[in-house]
Amino acid sequence: MAATKKKLKPNVSSEELQKYYREMLLIRRFEEKAGQLYGMGHIGGFCHLYIGQEAVVVGLEAAAKDGDNRLTSYRDHAHMLACGLDPKGVMAELTGRKDGLSKGKGGSMHMFSKEKHFYGGHGIVAAQVPIGAGLALANQYRGEDSVTFTYFGDGAANQGQVYESFNMAALWKLPVIFVVENNRYAMGTSLQRAASTPDFYTRGEAFGITGAVVDGMDVLAVKAAGELAVAHCRAGNGPYVLEVKTYRYRGHSMSDPARYRSKEEVKKVKDNEDPIDMIKEMLTQGGHTTLDDLKKIDKEIKKIVQESADFAIVSPEPDLSELYTDILV
Amino acid sequence: MTIKILMPALSPTMEEGKLTKWLVKEGDTVESGDIMAEIETDKATMEFEAVDEGIISKILIPEGTENVAVNTPIAVLLEDGESLTENNNKKPTNIKATTPDPIINEKPQAPVKISSLIGIENIPEGTTFTATTVRDALRDAMAEEMRSNENVFLMGEEVAEYEGAYKVSQGLLDEFGAKRIIDTPITEHGFAGIAVGAAFGGLNPIVEFMTFNFALQAMDHIINSAAKTLYMSGGQMGAPMVFRGPNGAASRVGAQHSHCFAAWYAQIPGLKVVMPYSAADAKGLLKSAIRDPNPVIFLENEMLYGRSFDVPDLDDYTVPIGKAKIWREGDDVTLVSFGIGMQYALEAAEKLAEEGISAEVVDLRSLRPIDYDTLLNSVKKTNRCVTIEEGFPVGSIGNHLSAVIMERAFDYLDAPVINCTGKDVPMPYAANLEKLALVTTKEVIDAVKQVTYR
């Protein structure tokens, strides 16, 4: 993975580094808590955790501006937290309560926020890809300079509709960034076993789409790569494919024991490439921040997450009358 | 030997066409492959090539003639070595068709008049009507809505430069430009998804499927992305859009191109589904569908595109989604149908009237939501019901209506409800088998006699 690292790190302030640290930690603690609540029976169905991948969405959100759209698959909690949605609303949706982002009717995989331009939360692998291109079409139609971050995994990258979308996005020069979150496993199938060519950033080439690959464990590298992609799209050059190499520590979903990979493999990534450890090291080594400062942040985050969990458990279930609402406008 | 050149059928549904232009004149020598004329079909203007070689001895149908029936002799060709004078004394002995046999259809050729405007049409007194084809009515509806709302756009295969595979979007590219009339590659799954995204983003796309058979490739986005998002987002956002195109059997296009999906879509909460029969309903319902904040499935029928009906001359004629229409009042039996099924229902009602059986004909027009009240009130009056549709029998709209009538009007029934449907087979290609596979007027009449015990 080291070989693919882009050395694009700009000078960053301690405040900025702390911001990323805080955002990534929030995602990790939130997801750990969600895992715990799942184990306790408060969260049902499927629950796909983002632990290990935090630098991807935090880095790319740092490259976005107001009005930009984002959407992803069912592994979506982090994308909502990163674009500023209240953890309480997200957690309460996971527990299926009335104060959840979708009033408890969407669940872990199906959440949306028009206010934050977060367009799901899609349970069907790769369905979000043409939808992202369509959001970009709407921006282009109205003459806006917004871009759409369309996240999908290395598994989704093999779906036909991805290439249908590539073709039309290139043909119509749609301002969409196709972000391939390559976490090496499509559920239980390693990319070596699923993908005839492992370099997803090259998969737009046939359509004339510029592609790049970046180390997704390094939030500053992701941000820098994101800025290049955003600049490309905003300038009216059409779509961009950005492969972000990352790793998920947990199973595909809560019910996946992840027997398809060795414990050593996971441990190796955790020990050597952890995105949060990496930024922690930068902060402390550079003398920007003391360990005490970081502990303070840890404590704050812990509190936010605990409050979201408490809220998500006490929030009532939706009223039974909600069964028949929101079917049609 | 003389050869009669016949008006060709140049599309599966063409029954007549316009001889737009002759490119040869009497006395010209033609060779096989020479272009002799331009003929306007129900879909496009086509060039007509010579099959045989010889001299054009007589043009029988002058250029500019409209409504020339398929297989009408349009010119006479003399084969090599014959002379014009020789031919004049000879009777043509061998008429050689240059095209396949005509398609035989049972449907009436005369424009159908709106026989009843009972209830909900709200057409002001003194309104005039213009005979309009379903095809033009659909185009007019889109053009009117695009003029009044700049967020409305049309996308699909061949909708722009080709002006519609079935000529429905004729003239729209000229008026609205390429930004709003978007030709897509042949990629239903992808462009349906893009349209859903555009709808999420605040636009009002009209997606034309060349036929709904191809929308199977886009089914995931129609059902999972468009129909369910409003619910899954707790009411925050949905897909205000229209998916439209021809649905069901056309003529001799076989199993993969002849499927009626009415019952499929009608099953999905989060969708609205309409299937108009007349041009007025096609126009009024399409305008309502485009304005509707929900995803609407708009099922058209290729066989009906060329049919003319009276359309009211009103600036803004809309028909509400979810309201049935009674075409014909009657006392003895309720015939309920929608879309092209209405032609069998109306024909049967006409023939039954001659035998003294008075049928009330209800056109559902919308399949989600269904106007149960109009249907049930009719059944409570007639005490008998026959449903008519071209789709498959299992899990049909008729099955559903039967259940609703049983649950809500059981005590009013004097006979079991009979469902007349297409047969439970993939659509065959052979003309005779295809005819057998579709519902027929005779089957409707037989069903009525069964429920009226005649």
Contacts between the chains, C-beta under 8 A, distances in Angstrom:
chain1	res1	chain2	res2	distance
A	69	B	201	7.3
A	100	B	234	7.5
A	101	B	234	6.9
A	102	B	232	5.9
A	102	B	233	5.4
A	102	B	234	3.9
A	102	B	236	7.5
A	103	B	234	3.6
A	103	B	235	7.3
A	104	B	234	7.7
A	105	B	231	5.8
A	105	B	232	6.4
A	105	B	234	5.5
A	106	B	231	8.0
A	106	B	232	4.2
A	106	B	233	6.4
A	106	B	234	6.6
A	107	B	232	7.9
A	110	B	232	3.9
A	110	B	233	7.5
A	111	B	232	8.0
A	111	B	233	7.5
A	112	B	229	7.1
A	112	B	232	7.3
A	112	B	233	3.9
A	112	B	236	5.4
A	112	B	237	5.7
A	113	B	236	7.0
A	114	B	236	5.2
A	114	B	237	5.0
A	119	B	197	7.5
A	119	B	200	5.3
A	119	B	201	7.9
A	119	B	237	7.6
A	120	B	229	7.2
A	120	B	232	7.9
A	120	B	233	7.8
A	121	B	232	7.5
A	122	B	225	7.4
A	123	B	224	7.4
A	124	B	220	5.8
A	124	B	224	5.2
A	124	B	225	7.6
A	127	B	193	6.6
A	127	B	220	6.2
A	127	B	221	6.7
A	127	B	224	6.4
A	127	B	225	5.6
A	129	B	193	7.2
A	130	B	189	7.4
A	130	B	190	5.0
A	130	B	191	7.5
A	130	B	192	7.5
A	130	B	193	2.7
A	130	B	194	4.8
A	130	B	196	7.6
A	130	B	197	6.4
A	130	B	221	7.2
A	131	B	193	5.3
A	131	B	194	7.4
A	131	B	196	5.5
A	131	B	197	3.7
A	131	B	200	6.6
A	131	B	221	7.7
A	131	B	225	6.2
A	132	B	197	6.1
A	133	B	190	8.0
A	133	B	193	7.5
A	133	B	194	5.0
A	133	B	197	6.2
A	134	B	193	6.5
A	134	B	194	3.9
A	134	B	195	6.0
A	134	B	196	6.0
A	134	B	197	2.1
A	134	B	198	4.2
A	134	B	199	7.4
A	134	B	200	7.0
A	134	B	201	6.6
A	135	B	197	4.5
A	135	B	198	7.2
A	135	B	200	6.2
A	135	B	201	4.4
A	136	B	197	7.6
A	137	B	194	6.0
A	137	B	197	6.9
A	137	B	198	4.9
A	137	B	201	7.4
A	137	B	203	7.8
A	138	B	197	7.2
A	138	B	198	4.6
A	138	B	200	7.8
A	138	B	201	2.9
A	138	B	202	5.8
A	138	B	203	4.9
A	139	B	201	6.8
A	141	B	153	7.3
A	141	B	179	7.0
A	141	B	198	7.3
A	141	B	203	6.1
A	142	B	202	7.8
A	160	B	189	6.7
A	161	B	189	4.8
A	161	B	190	5.3
A	161	B	193	6.1
A	164	B	185	7.7
A	164	B	187	4.2
A	164	B	189	5.9
A	164	B	190	2.6
A	164	B	191	7.5
A	164	B	193	7.9
A	165	B	190	5.4
A	165	B	193	7.0
A	165	B	194	7.0
A	167	B	185	6.1
A	167	B	187	6.9
A	167	B	190	7.3
A	168	B	184	6.9
A	168	B	185	6.6
A	168	B	187	7.0
A	168	B	190	6.0
A	168	B	191	6.6
A	168	B	194	6.1
A	171	B	185	7.3
A	325	B	235	6.7
A	326	B	230	5.4
A	326	B	231	4.9
A	326	B	233	7.7
A	326	B	234	6.1
A	326	B	235	3.8
A	327	B	230	7.0
A	327	B	231	5.7
A	327	B	269	5.1
A	327	B	270	5.7
A	328	B	230	7.2
A	328	B	270	7.0
A	328	B	272	7.1
A	328	B	294	4.9
A	329	B	230	6.6
A	329	B	238	6.0
A	329	B	240	7.6
A	329	B	293	3.8
A	329	B	294	5.5
